[in-house]
Amino acid sequence: MAKTLLTNRGLARDLLEKGGEYYELCKPRVVALMVFTALVGMLLAAPGGVGLDVLIFGLGGIALMAAAAAAINHLADRHIDAVMARTRGRPLPAGTLSVREVLVFAAVIGTLGFVILMARVNTLTAVLTLLSLVGYALVYTLFLKRRTPQNIVIGGAAGAMPPLLGWTAVTGHPDAHGLLLFLIVFTWTPPHFWALALYRKQEYAKAGIPMLPVTHGEALTRLHILLYTVLLVVITVLPYLTRMSGPLYLLGAMGLGAGFLYQAWKLYRVPSKERALRTFFYSIVYLMALFAVLLVDRYLPLMLMR
């Protein structure tokens, strides 16, 4: 089926003519962050080095299936996106892509990603990646997002999977340290997303999405952000306590955590849309830097020993 779809001349022509729109469907910045955390999971699982096949096909398959989930998210949210200023210019509400085009595109890249993971990586990683796709594109987008203010807490499990997927791509089995990486991203997701929800509160209310600031108010949301950030900082100590990482990581994690706590505290004490947006952007830098420090802590001593 995937081969037939890929060789369809109409789809190939559409990809050439509407490449920018299809690229936007994939949420490239979100997928890039997911692929980066998956890469860190791979490198931490195999400090001696990751095979080139696993690296290329593992990251490629994960990226394709994450992009497929993003495209399905666009499809499911097209009516919501049409009433929000941030999203009304997306391909579906703007009318530059049709429902059929998005559905075919998601099916093709999702199937291709799954086949790659099954054939060139391992079954466990393929199945876990498929479950995360279903969790994000269907369970979170179609059910949780529309029904509960805790949507991002429960649905965040799907977005937290990439580092664990990277780990299983190398080892073929789950591991406590791989699950710890999952836990870090899982705990990071609510304060990250709630900060954006504060900034976009009126748009979510207009679209009828029960985000926490809409249903329970801004003050409680800011408190939740602060408390989750405290919990996150505590959890990021665990890689050091379990001897997964060393003193260099601990120093970096504490410095980055102090920065996140500062942003969350300022948002709690001096609420404003600008402060919420600043907290949101810092959270992105924080996660990237934290995972980068994990790598430096693991590989710098090995490089110095050579």
C-alpha positions in Angstrom: 0.0 0.0 0.0 2.7 2.5 1.0 4.7 1.7 -2.2 1.6 2.3 -4.3 0.9 5.6 -2.6 4.5 6.7 -2.9 4.6 6.1 -6.7 1.3 7.9 -7.2 2.1 10.7 -9.7 -0.5 13.0 -8.2 1.0 12.9 -4.8 4.5 13.3 -6.2 3.4 16.4 -8.1 1.6 17.8 -5.1 4.8 17.4 -3.0 6.7 19.3 -5.5 4.2 22.1 -5.9 3.1 22.4 -2.3 6.3 21.4 -0.5 6.2 24.3 1.9 2.6 23.4 3.0 3.5 19.7 3.5 6.6 20.7 5.4 4.5 22.9 7.8 2.2 19.9 8.4 5.1 18.1 10.0 5.6 20.7 12.7 9.4 20.6 11.9 10.5 22.5 15.1 8.6 20.1 17.4 9.8 17.1 15.5 13.4 18.4 15.5 13.3 18.6 19.3 11.9 15.1 19.5 14.6 13.7 17.2 17.3 15.4 19.3 16.0 13.8 22.5 15.8 10.5 20.7 19.4 10.9 19.6 20.5 11.6 23.1 18.7 8.4 24.2 20.6 6.5 21.6 24.0 7.9 22.6 23.4 7.4 26.3 22.3 3.8 25.7 25.5 3.0 23.8 28.5 5.0 25.1 30.8 2.9 22.9 29.1 4.2 19.8 25.8 3.7 17.9 25.8 1.8 14.6 25.3 3.9 11.6 22.3 1.9 10.4 20.5 2.3 13.8 21.3 6.0 13.8 20.0 6.7 10.3 17.1 4.3 10.2 16.1 4.8 13.9 16.0 8.6 13.8 14.5 8.5 10.3 11.7 6.2 11.2 11.0 8.1 14.5 11.0 11.4 12.6 8.6 10.2 9.9 6.1 8.8 12.4 6.3 11.9 14.5 5.7 14.0 11.4 2.7 11.8 10.5 1.3 12.4 14.0 1.7 16.1 13.5 -0.1 16.0 10.2 -3.0 14.0 11.8 -3.1 16.7 14.5 -3.5 19.4 11.8 -6.3 17.4 10.3 -8.2 16.8 13.6 -7.7 20.4 14.7 -8.5 22.2 11.4 -11.8 23.7 12.7 -10.1 24.9 15.9 -7.2 26.2 14.0 -9.5 28.3 11.9 -10.6 30.5 14.9 -7.2 30.9 16.5 -4.9 33.7 15.3 -1.8 31.6 15.8 -3.0 28.8 13.6 -5.5 30.1 11.1 -2.8 30.4 8.5 -2.0 26.6 8.6 -2.5 24.7 5.3 -5.9 23.2 6.1 -7.8 26.3 7.5 -6.1 28.4 4.8 -7.3 26.0 2.1 -3.9 25.4 0.6 -4.2 21.6 1.3 -7.3 19.4 1.3 -8.4 16.9 3.9 -7.6 14.1 1.4 -4.1 15.4 0.6 -3.3 15.6 4.3 -4.7 12.2 5.0 -2.8 10.5 2.2 0.4 12.3 3.2 0.1 11.2 6.8 -0.6 7.6 5.8 2.4 7.5 3.5 5.0 8.9 5.8 3.6 7.1 8.9 3.5 3.7 7.1 7.0 4.3 5.7 8.4 5.2 9.2 6.8 2.1 10.7 8.2 -0.2 8.0 11.7 1.3 8.4 11.6 0.8 12.2 10.3 -2.8 11.8 12.7 -3.8 9.1 15.9 -2.0 10.0 15.7 -1.3 13.8 13.6 -3.6 16.0 9.9 -4.5 16.6 9.8 -2.9 20.1 10.8 0.5 18.9 8.4 0.3 15.9 5.5 -0.6 18.2 6.3 2.0 20.9 6.6 4.6 18.2 3.2 3.6 16.8 1.6 3.8 20.2 3.0 7.3 20.8 1.6 8.3 17.4 -1.8 7.0 18.3 -1.5 8.6 21.8 -0.7 12.0 20.4 -2.7 12.1 17.2 -5.9 10.3 18.4 -6.1 10.0 22.2 -4.7 13.5 23.0 -5.9 15.5 20.0 -9.4 14.0 19.6 -10.3 13.1 23.2 -8.2 14.6 26.0 -7.6 18.1 24.4 -11.3 18.7 24.1 -12.5 17.2 27.4 -10.2 17.9 30.3 -7.9 20.7 31.5 -5.4 18.0 32.5 -5.1 17.2 28.7 -1.4 18.0 28.5 -0.5 16.2 31.7 -2.0 12.9 30.5 -1.3 13.4 26.8 2.2 14.5 27.5 3.2 10.8 27.8 3.2 10.5 24.0 5.5 13.5 23.5 7.9 12.2 26.2 8.6 8.9 24.3 11.4 9.9 21.9 14.4 9.5 24.4 13.0 6.1 25.4 12.5 5.2 21.7 16.1 6.1 21.0 17.2 3.9 23.9 15.2 0.9 22.7 16.4 1.4 19.1 19.9 0.7 20.4 19.3 -1.9 23.1 16.1 -3.6 21.9 14.6 -3.4 25.4 13.4 -0.8 27.9 15.8 0.2 30.7 15.4 2.2 34.0 17.6 4.9 32.7 15.7 5.2 29.4 12.5 5.5 31.5 14.1 8.2 33.5 14.7 10.2 30.4 11.1 9.7 29.5 10.1 10.9 33.0 12.1 14.1 32.6 10.4 15.1 29.4 7.0 14.0 30.8 7.4 16.3 33.8 8.7 19.2 31.7 5.7 19.2 29.3 3.0 20.7 31.6 4.9 23.8 32.7 6.2 24.3 29.1 2.7 24.1 27.5 0.8 25.9 30.3 3.1 28.9 29.8 2.0 29.0 26.2 -1.7 28.4 27.2 -1.5 31.5 29.5 -0.2 33.6 26.6 -3.0 32.2 24.3 -5.7 32.0 26.9 -8.3 34.0 25.0 -7.8 32.1 21.8 -8.2 28.7 23.5 -11.4 30.1 25.2 -12.7 31.2 21.8 -12.0 27.8 20.3 -13.7 26.0 23.2 -10.6 24.2 24.3 -10.6 23.5 28.1 -7.0 24.5 28.8 -6.2 25.0 32.5 -6.1 28.8 32.4 -9.5 28.8 30.7 -11.2 26.4 33.1 -9.5 27.2 36.4 -8.0 30.6 36.0 -4.6 32.1 35.5 -3.6 32.2 39.2 -4.0 28.4 39.6 -2.2 27.8 36.3 0.8 29.9 37.4 0.9 27.9 40.7 0.8 24.7 38.7 3.7 25.8 36.6 5.8 26.7 39.6 5.0 23.4 41.4 5.7 21.3 38.3 9.0 23.2 37.8 10.0 22.3 41.3 9.2 18.7 40.7 11.1 18.8 37.4 14.2 20.1 39.1 14.0 17.3 41.7 13.6 14.7 39.0 16.6 15.9 37.0 18.8 15.1 40.0 17.9 11.4 39.6 20.4 10.7 36.7 23.2 11.7 39.1 21.8 9.8 42.1 21.4 6.6 40.0 25.0 7.1 38.6 23.7 7.5 35.1 25.5 10.8 34.9 28.3 12.5 36.9 29.1 15.8 38.6 29.3 17.8 35.3 25.7 16.9 34.6 24.6 17.7 38.1 26.2 21.1 37.9 24.5 21.8 34.5 21.1 20.5 35.6 21.1 22.7 38.8 22.1 25.8 36.9 19.5 25.2 34.2 16.9 24.3 36.8 17.6 27.5 38.8 16.9 29.4 35.6 13.6 27.6 35.1 12.6 28.2 38.7 13.4 31.9 38.4 11.2 32.2 35.3 8.3 30.2 37.0 8.6 32.3 40.2 8.6 35.6 38.3 5.6 34.4 36.3 3.8 33.5 39.6 4.6 36.8 41.3 4.4 39.2 38.4 1.9 37.8 35.9 1.9 39.0 32.4 1.5 37.7 28.9 5.1 38.7 28.1 6.4 36.8 31.2 4.4 33.7 30.2 5.9 33.8 26.7 9.4 34.3 28.1 8.9 31.2 30.4 7.7 29.2 27.4 10.7 30.0 25.3 13.1 29.4 28.2 11.5 26.0 28.7 12.5 25.0 25.1 16.1 26.2 25.7 16.1 24.4 29.0 15.2 21.0 27.6 17.7 21.2 24.7 20.5 22.3 27.0 19.7 19.7 29.7 19.9 16.9 27.2 23.1 18.4 25.7 24.6 18.4 29.1 23.7 14.7 29.5 25.8 14.0 26.4 28.7 16.2 27.4 28.8 14.6 30.8 28.9 11.1 29.3 31.3 11.7 26.4 33.7 14.4 27.6 35.5 12.0 30.0 35.8 9.4 27.3 37.3 11.9 24.9 39.8 13.1 27.5 40.9 9.5 28.2 41.9 8.9 24.6 
